[in-house]
Amino acid sequence: MSDEARTSDNELEELVSSSDSGSRKPAGMPGKILVGVATVWSLFQLWIASPLPFILGFGSVNATQARSIHLAFALFLAYTAYPALKRSPRDRIPLQDWILALVATFCGAYLFLFYAQLAERPGAPLLQDVIVGIVGILLLLEATRRALGPPLMIVASVFIIYTLAGPYMPGILAHGGVSFYGLINHQWLTTQGVFGIALGVSTSFVFLFVLFGALLDKAGAGNYFIKVAFSLLGHYKGGPAKAAVVASGMTGLISGSSIANTVTTGTFTIPMMKRVGFSAEKAGAVEVASSVNGQIMPPVMGAAAFLMVEYVGISYVEVIKHAFLPALISYIALIYIVHLEALKADMKGLPSNNPYKPFLHKAIGFLGGLLLLMGVAFAVYYGLGWLKPILGDLTIWVVGLLLFGVYVSLLRVGSGYPELELDDSTSEVIELPQTRPTVMVGLHYILPVIVLVWCLMVERLSPGLSAFWATVFMIFIIVTQRPITALFRKRSRPAEDIKEGLMDLWNGLVTGARNMIGIGIATATAGIIVGAVSQTGVGLVLADVVETLSMGNLLLILLFTAILSLILGMGLPTTANYIVVSALLAPVVVQLGEQNGLLVPLIAVHLFVFYFGIMADVTPPVGLASFAAAAVSGGEPLRTGFQAFYYSLRTAALPFLFIFNNDLLLIDVSVFEGILVFVVATVAMLIFAAATQGFLLTRNRWYESLLLLLVAFTLFRPGFWMDRIHDPYETMPGSELVQALDQVDDDSNLRVRIVGTDDFGAPMETYVLLPVPEGETGQERLDKLGMQLLHEDDRAIVDMVQYGSQAQDLGFEFDQEIVEVFAPVDTWPKELMWIPAFVVFGGIVLLQRRRRDASAEPATAP
């Protein structure tokens, strides 16, 4: 390797470590202490996630104590692993950092160490408590600056100042203010601020998933995913770029960092993209777009999936179900965008190393493999369902033996093929690996993922316990795969192979913990912002600002929310930006939407702000992933960022679409409807990509691009046009609510417009989606809702709302007036609008095909 290449690799390693795991690697005893603490942190997280504390009867801690210990570890490692300044030493830890690390650790562990005493005096902090809280917050902010850069530290500081200076703020920004003791108590001594839900999710779920990903990567799965993607797609037009998208998608499944994903796959994919004709900026942009999209792909979603469980109040399986379809559509569209780029530039793929097979043979082989996989899944699912009642408590042991048998069998199969070698990012790769040997040699890496999905989706275990069992199995694989494979390859040296496996395990434990430093610090600091929002009511201020700027226009409300999410997400890691934007902006969209007739499920709003928070990793001037990709490609960072944003327009369009069409989130759709929505939405997104890229079969004319956008919009939201042909609701005065309840079917919904006053006595108007309960008459249904009406001069006034009733949960309160009722009526299916859309699309295809064929005909001699 040349000195220049080695320098480039060192710079990339520095870039990733400085943003994800800390760039300090001290030698001697300090280095051993650093990696030792990281290892103990990983083991502690595995311990509290396991059933062992309850089985053995010792070592159990409650949720608040676990959060305190979690933050103490993160703070200690932040000060020892991250240097204070660029000029600070990387090969040793200065004395002042040791002191700061120990003081910060004590402050972080304070709730654990003095839990009993604090529980005896809630809301009445002593001077000692306040001093520890002040020092703890200051050291947390400094740790945030070191680990994550200035943006999150500045935002948190602004919210602390705002909390204290409320009475001195101008206009609508003013609030009653908070005392110093009140601030410290709220932020450091309760679970409303630093030690709130976000840090709790980091403690309970996120660490285990990050550790699982680190162990999977150390075992060789990351390299395996990249090789498989290239062997499958590398020979097509622009194949390396398509392979980069798939490889980044697969690594994104287990990665919690856009930057690490960009560099990990980009060092291999970007040079190969440049080889087949992509410019440095476009190669970097493809990698950025695909790596950042890894953060919206379940099951991890940059840890946001677990936070959504807590914030939205639905199960983890439901979050995954709602988030999966938009993420998959976005990835398919990115592959198509790469294909269009290849067509525009007439690119070729890399030479294939696979034996030639006719297309029919390939199709039969693919379908055969798919049917075999479905058959195995069917047999396993129903087989275990049959075994569990018979075997009872022995089921787990029988399943473990079966899993071990499958694992050994896959290693036996893989040992018949050449081992995968780790790639040198500077090597001149001109041949692709063969598909069959590449796929077969690493099939056992899929087993821990299957265990994870099985525990989550079938056994319905908690995310933490599911990740624990998957991690335990991953630990078993990382230790045993070498000796078992060597045994099958007949070159066994058990002691050395087990030692190498244990070293991989140790490195995985250390890497997992170091990768968690930034996330642990980010969730704690974001807790300051969440705490300030709950303590000051600043969310209402933001709602007023957005409503004033948008003048009540729904699209403008969403647009301003998207822009604010982008701004707030600049420079923040995935987890932190979701916490910030969801705490500040999700309630704004819900509140303003209800006031303007847009009744959106809460999960849709959270995904909306999450998508635009993620886009901040792409968008200049702070797009960190774009800078990382430019460092690999040698391209210009800002141009790479703008190109990546251009490629990511499809991701920016999706949130607006699923806000207005909840079918994309698989909300209240059947299996058949879900399949239909997926097919049509995918086609619509490909048409949208063709319109924005200016190319379908040949280069678009301007009116063709506009028509393609219109077709895509119609396929995504056919109800927009159908509602203009036939109003889906019959409008009735509020006094006829009982009659409306009597006319509609069970399990349908009424839309109700109500006026009243808000919590501060100000006039308020909002809309409520009213589920229709079972009942013979309208009055009986109203009674089941738990509400009574008073009729005065054709006005319907809410006279009584039962405590704990459905009406109370929906937001009905005494003395509100029901102004209008919108009852659903029978209309034509909105899907009929797909027919004219496909007709227009077919016309554009015919026009472009004629133009392409005409340009391809050789000129005839005169």
WOQUIQUI-V48262 format. One record per backbone hydrogen bond with DSSP energy under -0.5 kcal/mol. NH is the residue of the N-H (numbers start at 1). CO is the residue of the C=O. If there is no record, write none. Layout:
BEGIN
NH&CO / NH&CO
END
This chain:
BEGIN
6&2 / 7&3 / 8&4 / 9&5 / 10&6 / 11&7 / 12&8 / 13&9 / 14&10 / 15&11 / 16&12 / 17&13 / 18&14 / 19&15 / 19&16 / 20&16 / 21&16 / 21&17 / 22&17 / 24&81 / 25&90 / 27&91 / 30&27 / 31&27 / 32&28 / 33&29 / 34&30 / 35&31 / 36&32 / 37&33 / 38&34 / 39&35 / 40&36 / 41&37 / 42&38 / 43&39 / 44&40 / 45&41 / 46&42 / 47&43 / 48&44 / 49&45 / 50&46 / 50&47 / 53&47 / 54&51 / 55&51 / 56&52 / 57&53 / 58&53 / 66&62 / 67&63 / 68&64 / 69&65 / 70&66 / 71&67 / 72&68 / 73&69 / 74&70 / 75&71 / 76&72 / 77&73 / 78&74 / 79&75 / 80&76 / 81&77 / 82&78 / 83&81 / 88&85 / 94&92 / 97&94 / 98&94 / 99&95 / 100&96 / 101&97 / 102&98 / 103&99 / 104&100 / 105&101 / 106&102 / 107&103 / 108&104 / 109&105 / 110&107 / 112&109 / 113&109 / 114&110 / 115&112 / 118&114 / 119&115 / 120&116 / 120&117 / 121&117 / 121&118 / 122&119 / 124&121 / 130&126 / 131&127 / 132&128 / 133&129 / 134&130 / 135&131 / 136&132 / 137&133 / 138&134 / 139&135 / 140&136 / 141&137 / 142&138 / 143&139 / 144&140 / 145&141 / 146&142 / 147&143 / 148&144 / 149&144 / 149&145 / 153&149 / 154&150 / 155&151 / 156&152 / 157&153 / 158&154 / 159&155 / 160&156 / 161&157 / 162&158 / 163&159 / 164&160 / 165&161 / 166&163 / 168&165 / 169&166 / 173&170 / 174&171 / 175&166 / 178&163 / 183&179 / 184&180 / 185&181 / 186&182 / 187&183 / 188&184 / 189&184 / 189&185 / 192&186 / 193&186 / 194&187 / 195&187 / 195&190 / 196&193 / 200&196 / 201&197 / 202&198 / 203&199 / 204&200 / 205&201 / 206&201 / 207&202 / 209&205 / 210&206 / 211&207 / 212&208 / 213&209 / 214&210 / 215&211 / 216&212 / 217&213 / 218&214 / 219&215 / 220&217 / 221&216 / 224&220 / 225&221 / 226&222 / 227&223 / 228&224 / 229&225 / 230&226 / 231&227 / 232&228 / 233&229 / 234&230 / 236&233 / 239&236 / 241&238 / 242&238 / 243&239 / 244&240 / 245&241 / 246&242 / 247&243 / 248&244 / 249&245 / 250&246 / 251&247 / 252&248 / 253&249 / 254&251 / 255&251 / 261&257 / 262&258 / 263&259 / 264&260 / 265&261 / 266&262 / 267&263 / 268&265 / 269&265 / 270&266 / 271&266 / 272&268 / 273&269 / 274&270 / 275&271 / 276&272 / 277&274 / 278&273 / 283&279 / 284&280 / 285&281 / 286&282 / 287&283 / 288&284 / 289&285 / 290&286 / 291&287 / 292&288 / 293&289 / 294&290 / 294&291 / 295&292 / 296&293 / 297&294 / 298&296 / 300&297 / 301&297 / 302&255 / 303&300 / 304&301 / 305&300 / 306&303 / 307&303 / 308&304 / 309&305 / 310&306 / 311&307 / 312&308 / 313&308 / 313&309 / 319&315 / 320&316 / 321&317 / 322&318 / 323&319 / 324&320 / 325&321 / 327&323 / 328&324 / 329&325 / 330&326 / 331&327 / 332&328 / 333&329 / 334&330 / 335&331 / 336&332 / 337&333 / 338&334 / 339&335 / 340&336 / 341&337 / 342&338 / 343&339 / 344&340 / 345&341 / 346&342 / 346&343 / 347&342 / 348&276 / 349&235 / 350&234 / 351&430 / 362&358 / 363&359 / 364&360 / 365&361 / 366&362 / 367&363 / 368&364 / 369&365 / 370&366 / 371&367 / 372&368 / 373&369 / 374&370 / 375&371 / 376&372 / 377&373 / 378&374 / 379&375 / 380&376 / 381&377 / 382&378 / 383&379 / 384&380 / 385&381 / 386&382 / 387&383 / 388&384 / 389&385 / 390&386 / 391&387 / 392&388 / 394&391 / 395&392 / 398&394 / 399&395 / 400&396 / 401&397 / 402&398 / 403&399 / 404&400 / 405&401 / 406&402 / 407&403 / 408&404 / 409&405 / 410&406 / 411&407 / 412&408 / 413&409 / 414&410 / 415&411 / 416&413 / 417&414 / 425&423 / 427&424 / 429&427 / 430&428 / 432&351 / 438&434 / 439&435 / 440&436 / 441&437 / 442&439 / 443&440 / 445&442 / 446&443 / 447&444 / 448&444 / 449&445 / 450&446 / 451&447 / 452&448 / 453&449 / 454&450 / 455&451 / 456&452 / 457&453 / 458&453 / 458&454 / 459&454 / 461&455 / 466&462 / 467&463 / 468&464 / 469&465 / 470&466 / 471&467 / 472&468 / 473&469 / 474&470 / 475&471 / 476&472 / 477&473 / 478&474 / 479&475 / 480&476 / 481&477 / 484&480 / 485&481 / 486&482 / 487&483 / 488&484 / 489&485 / 490&487 / 491&486 / 497&493 / 498&494 / 499&495 / 500&496 / 501&497 / 502&498 / 503&499 / 504&500 / 505&501 / 506&502 / 507&503 / 508&504 / 509&505 / 510&506 / 511&507 / 512&508 / 513&509 / 514&510 / 515&511 / 516&512 / 517&513 / 517&514 / 518&20 / 518&514 / 519&515 / 520&516 / 521&517 / 522&518 / 523&519 / 524&520 / 525&521 / 526&522 / 527&523 / 528&524 / 528&525 / 529&525 / 530&526 / 531&527 / 532&528 / 533&529 / 534&530 / 535&531 / 536&532 / 537&533 / 540&537 / 541&537 / 542&538 / 543&539 / 544&540 / 545&541 / 546&542 / 547&543 / 548&544 / 549&545 / 550&546 / 551&547 / 552&547 / 553&550 / 557&553 / 558&554 / 559&555 / 560&556 / 561&557 / 562&558 / 563&559 / 564&560 / 565&561 / 566&562 / 567&563 / 568&564 / 569&565 / 570&566 / 570&567 / 572&569 / 577&573 / 578&574 / 579&575 / 580&576 / 581&577 / 582&578 / 583&579 / 584&580 / 585&581 / 586&581 / 586&582 / 587&582 / 589&585 / 590&586 / 591&587 / 592&588 / 593&589 / 594&590 / 595&591 / 596&592 / 596&593 / 597&594 / 598&593 / 599&597 / 600&598 / 604&601 / 605&601 / 606&602 / 607&603 / 608&604 / 609&605 / 610&606 / 611&607 / 612&608 / 613&609 / 614&610 / 615&611 / 616&612 / 616&613 / 617&614 / 618&615 / 619&615 / 622&619 / 623&619 / 624&622 / 625&617 / 626&617 / 627&623 / 628&624 / 629&625 / 630&626 / 631&627 / 632&628 / 633&629 / 634&630 / 640&636 / 641&637 / 642&638 / 643&639 / 644&640 / 645&641 / 646&642 / 647&643 / 648&644 / 649&646 / 650&647 / 652&648 / 653&649 / 654&650 / 655&651 / 656&652 / 657&653 / 658&654 / 659&655 / 660&656 / 661&657 / 664&661 / 665&662 / 666&663 / 667&662 / 668&666 / 674&670 / 675&671 / 676&672 / 677&673 / 678&674 / 679&675 / 680&676 / 681&677 / 682&678 / 683&679 / 684&680 / 685&681 / 686&682 / 687&683 / 688&684 / 689&685 / 690&686 / 691&687 / 692&688 / 693&689 / 694&690 / 694&691 / 695&690 / 696&698 / 700&694 / 704&701 / 705&701 / 706&702 / 707&703 / 708&704 / 709&705 / 710&706 / 711&707 / 712&708 / 713&709 / 714&710 / 715&711 / 716&712 / 717&713 / 720&717 / 721&717 / 721&718 / 722&718 / 723&719 / 724&721 / 725&721 / 726&722 / 730&823 / 731&729 / 732&821 / 734&819 / 736&733 / 737&734 / 740&736 / 741&737 / 742&738 / 743&739 / 744&740 / 747&772 / 748&745 / 750&770 / 751&822 / 752&750 / 752&768 / 753&820 / 754&752 / 754&766 / 755&817 / 756&764 / 758&762 / 761&758 / 764&756 / 766&754 / 767&594 / 768&752 / 770&750 / 770&768 / 771&769 / 772&748 / 773&771 / 781&777 / 782&778 / 783&779 / 784&780 / 785&781 / 786&782 / 786&783 / 787&782 / 788&800 / 790&797 / 792&790 / 792&795 / 795&792 / 796&818 / 797&790 / 797&795 / 798&816 / 799&788 / 799&797 / 800&788 / 802&786 / 805&802 / 807&785 / 809&805 / 810&806 / 811&807 / 811&808 / 812&807 / 815&798 / 816&813 / 817&755 / 818&796 / 819&753 / 819&817 / 820&753 / 821&732 / 822&751 / 823&730 / 823&821 / 824&749 / 825&728 / 832&829 / 833&830 / 834&831 / 835&832 / 836&832 / 837&833 / 838&834 / 839&835 / 840&836 / 841&837 / 842&838 / 843&839 / 844&840 / 845&841 / 846&842 / 847&843 / 848&844 / 849&845 / 850&846 / 851&847 / 852&848 / 853&849 / 854&850 / 855&851 / 856&852 / 857&853
END
